[in-house]
Amino acid sequence: MDPQDAPLLTARELVAGYGDFEVCGPLDLVFDRGDALGIVGLNAAGKSTLLRTLIGRQPPVSGRAAILGVFTDDTSHVHRRLVSAVFDEDAFFDSLTVEEHLQLIVSGHGVPDGQEAVERELEFFELGEARDALPGALSSGQRRRLLLAAGLIRPAELLVLDEPEQRLDPPMRAQLAVRLRARIDDGGAVLLVTHDAVLLTTVVDHCLIVGDGLRFATATEGAAAIGGA
């Protein structure tokens, strides 16, 4: 099969963890364009570990995950072109301003009308007044919004978000949820780890509950699990 004809992401008997230590799994998954899956569960249940393993950020304990059925880690240029991921880790150049960070991304990924795209992200994430600020001068919430802007401004078929609601106020969370749902409706794919029930039910229809094993459920069931966490 031509890799381009394969599902966007697949997992087969995937167990996530560190070395020989199993955190969660096994998981079988076929995930394609237009799909959206939330991942929910208690703190330290292994949600972020599973997410990283699914997209090749770390090796599995056993089993296999692959992009287009072939690419099993994030070093391939094909993988980097297809997948945009935002985890809870700052990744900034200390000497570049907010605007320069976004300009660097649109230039590196060949985004058409790059400066217009930069302006849209600055407006959406309310970073216009901080456009000339260096990362060290930003608040925690501004840094989070810059990470999200950087993840959303670049082209990608699969968007991977690890608790994007962190350090966002309720109006920004609501705007982000609507934007992510529109992306899915337009054929994009989203993997979302979240503790926010409203974000979950707005963005996805199905979720994976990580706890005592793995269980697929509806977004409504996932929201109830969040409420009981």
C-alpha positions in Angstrom: 0.0 0.0 0.0 1.2 3.5 -0.8 1.8 5.3 2.5 -0.4 8.2 1.3 -3.3 5.7 1.1 -2.8 4.5 4.7 -4.7 5.8 7.7 -3.1 8.9 9.2 -2.3 7.2 12.5 -2.5 3.5 13.6 -1.6 1.7 16.8 -1.4 -2.1 17.2 -1.2 -3.6 20.7 0.6 -0.5 21.8 1.8 -0.3 25.4 3.1 3.0 26.6 5.7 3.4 29.4 9.4 3.8 30.1 11.9 1.1 29.3 10.2 -2.1 30.5 7.8 -0.3 32.9 4.2 -0.4 31.5 2.1 2.7 32.2 -1.0 2.0 30.1 -2.2 -0.2 27.2 -2.5 -2.2 25.1 -4.2 0.0 22.5 -5.5 -0.7 19.0 -6.4 2.4 17.1 -7.1 3.5 13.5 -7.2 7.2 13.2 -7.7 9.2 10.0 -8.4 12.6 8.6 -11.5 14.2 10.0 -11.3 12.1 13.2 -11.2 13.6 16.7 -10.4 11.7 19.9 -10.2 13.0 23.4 -8.0 11.3 26.0 -9.1 11.7 29.6 -8.3 10.2 33.0 -6.9 10.8 36.4 -3.6 12.7 36.9 -0.6 10.3 36.4 -2.8 7.8 34.7 -0.5 7.9 31.6 -2.4 10.2 29.2 0.5 12.3 28.1 2.8 9.3 28.0 0.3 7.5 25.7 0.0 10.6 23.6 3.7 10.9 23.1 4.0 7.3 22.3 1.2 7.4 19.7 3.0 10.1 17.7 6.5 8.7 18.0 7.9 11.1 20.6 9.0 8.2 22.7 9.3 4.4 22.0 6.6 2.0 23.2 7.2 -0.7 25.7 5.7 -3.0 23.2 3.5 -2.9 20.1 3.7 -0.3 17.4 2.3 3.1 16.4 2.9 4.6 13.0 2.0 7.7 10.9 0.8 6.6 7.4 1.6 3.0 8.4 5.3 3.7 8.0 6.8 6.5 10.1 7.3 5.4 13.7 9.1 8.4 15.2 9.1 12.2 14.8 12.4 12.6 13.0 11.1 12.1 9.4 10.3 15.2 7.4 7.1 13.5 6.4 6.1 13.1 10.0 7.0 16.7 10.8 5.0 17.9 7.9 1.9 16.0 8.9 1.9 16.4 12.7 1.8 19.5 14.8 2.0 18.9 18.6 1.7 21.2 21.6 2.7 19.7 25.0 3.1 21.4 28.3 6.7 22.5 27.7 8.0 25.9 26.7 10.1 25.8 23.5 11.2 29.3 22.7 14.2 31.2 21.4 15.0 33.6 24.2 16.2 36.3 21.7 13.1 36.2 19.4 10.0 38.2 20.0 6.5 36.8 20.0 6.0 38.0 16.4 9.4 36.7 15.3 8.6 33.2 16.6 5.5 33.1 14.5 7.2 34.6 11.5 9.9 31.9 11.8 7.3 29.1 11.7 5.4 30.5 8.7 8.6 30.9 6.8 9.9 27.4 7.7 6.6 25.8 6.7 5.9 27.8 3.6 2.6 29.2 4.9 1.0 31.4 2.1 0.6 35.0 3.1 2.7 34.4 6.1 2.4 37.8 7.7 -1.4 37.7 7.4 -1.4 34.4 9.2 0.8 35.9 11.9 -1.6 38.8 12.4 -4.6 36.4 12.6 -2.9 34.4 15.4 -1.8 37.5 17.3 -5.4 38.7 17.2 -7.0 35.3 18.1 -4.7 34.7 21.0 -4.8 38.3 22.2 -1.0 38.7 21.8 -1.0 41.9 19.7 0.2 44.1 22.5 2.9 41.6 23.3 4.1 41.1 19.7 7.5 42.8 20.4 8.0 41.1 23.8 10.6 38.4 24.4 9.5 35.1 26.0 11.0 36.0 29.4 8.8 39.0 29.6 5.6 37.1 29.0 3.1 35.9 31.7 2.5 32.2 32.1 -0.8 32.6 30.2 0.8 34.5 27.3 3.5 31.9 27.0 0.8 29.2 26.7 -1.1 31.2 24.1 2.1 31.6 22.1 2.7 27.9 22.2 -0.8 27.3 20.9 -0.4 29.9 18.2 2.8 28.3 17.0 1.1 24.9 16.9 -2.0 26.1 15.0 -0.3 28.5 12.5 1.6 25.8 10.7 0.0 23.4 8.2 -0.6 19.9 9.6 -3.1 17.1 9.0 -2.9 15.9 12.7 -3.0 18.4 15.5 -2.0 17.0 18.9 -2.8 19.0 22.1 -1.8 18.0 25.6 -4.2 19.9 28.0 -4.4 23.1 25.8 -6.8 24.6 28.4 -4.0 25.2 30.9 -3.6 28.8 31.9 -6.4 30.0 29.5 -9.3 32.0 30.8 -12.9 30.6 30.1 -13.5 32.9 27.1 -10.3 31.8 25.4 -11.0 28.2 26.1 -14.4 28.6 24.5 -13.0 30.3 21.4 -10.3 27.6 21.1 -12.9 24.8 21.3 -15.0 26.3 18.5 -11.9 26.7 16.4 -10.8 23.1 16.9 -14.2 21.8 16.1 -14.2 23.8 12.8 -10.8 22.4 12.0 -12.2 18.8 12.4 -15.3 19.6 10.3 -13.0 20.8 7.6 -11.2 17.5 7.5 -8.4 18.0 10.0 -7.6 15.4 12.7 -7.2 16.2 16.4 -5.9 14.2 19.4 -6.7 16.0 22.6 -5.7 15.3 26.2 -7.9 17.5 28.5 -9.4 17.9 31.9 -12.0 20.4 30.7 -15.4 18.7 30.2 -16.7 21.6 28.0 -13.7 21.6 25.7 -14.0 17.8 25.4 -17.7 17.7 24.5 -17.4 20.7 22.1 -14.4 19.3 20.2 -14.7 15.5 20.0 -17.5 12.9 19.8 -15.4 10.0 21.2 -12.8 9.6 23.9 -10.4 7.2 25.4 -10.6 6.9 29.2 -7.2 6.0 30.7 -7.4 4.4 34.1 -7.7 0.8 35.2 -7.0 -0.2 31.6 -8.2 1.7 28.5 -11.8 2.1 27.5 -13.4 3.9 24.5 -16.4 6.0 25.3 -18.5 8.8 24.1 -17.5 12.4 24.9 -20.4 12.7 27.3 -19.1 9.6 29.2 -15.6 11.1 29.2 -16.9 14.4 30.5 -18.6 12.5 33.4 -15.3 10.7 34.1 -13.6 14.1 34.3 -16.2 15.4 36.7 -15.6 12.4 38.9 -11.8 12.8 38.8 
